Every structure is written in C-alpha cells, then in structure tokens.
Amino acid sequence: MPPELPPLDEIRRVHLIAIAGTAMGSLACMLAARGLEVTGSDGDIYPPMSDQLRDAGIQVSKEQRRYGDTRRL
C-alpha cells in the first residue's frame, strides 16, 4: 500500500509523469499558477504543450520516473 499523502496545503513540489498530454499538462500549469514547484517527464513533447509548459516555468525531462523515486531531475 502506498504511503499516506500529506495534506494538500503542505504540498510544495510535484512531478508529473506523461506531462505532455492535454490533461496532465493543463494540471501542471494550474499547479504552477498556484505556486507549486512543478516538474515533469514524458517521452516526447511538442507544441503547443511544450510552449505552454515552458511559459509556465515547468522543467520537462525525457527521463521517466517510477512511483516512489525521489531523485531530483
């Protein structure tokens, strides 16, 4: 069973896998707009999502991460 998540108001940083998709990319931009540090990973990323994520200050890596991997990208 995964560990319990902290309360939402205590979360400061998130990493989203498959961030270049419409839903995940939109979520990433909303979280960044709320002041969270957002990073993400995806196999390939193209405009317009790449432009939106860049404009929101979100760093995207091609390296995929597994659940529980806490390494900084």
Steps between C-alpha positions, in 0.01 A plus 500: 500500500641846408592735782242755612506830317554820694216754519470698176595828666836346600598388149759734349649295215354250252636294210253388234565205269362529143487877545474572127143371479212745498368411845833466681646809333195706597520370856871587511430858391220538757725372780783731393258794495413416862867530596612137506837398358404275209723271294403227261613230264376361171640307207433770243366852528391732223329837458264627610541316834877546504445876461239512776716307746807712421300821540380375840862440608460122515809287440434189291733203474492210256600270787205306640472447876342218694271532800698578813810623314605811692810590296508859379504534122 
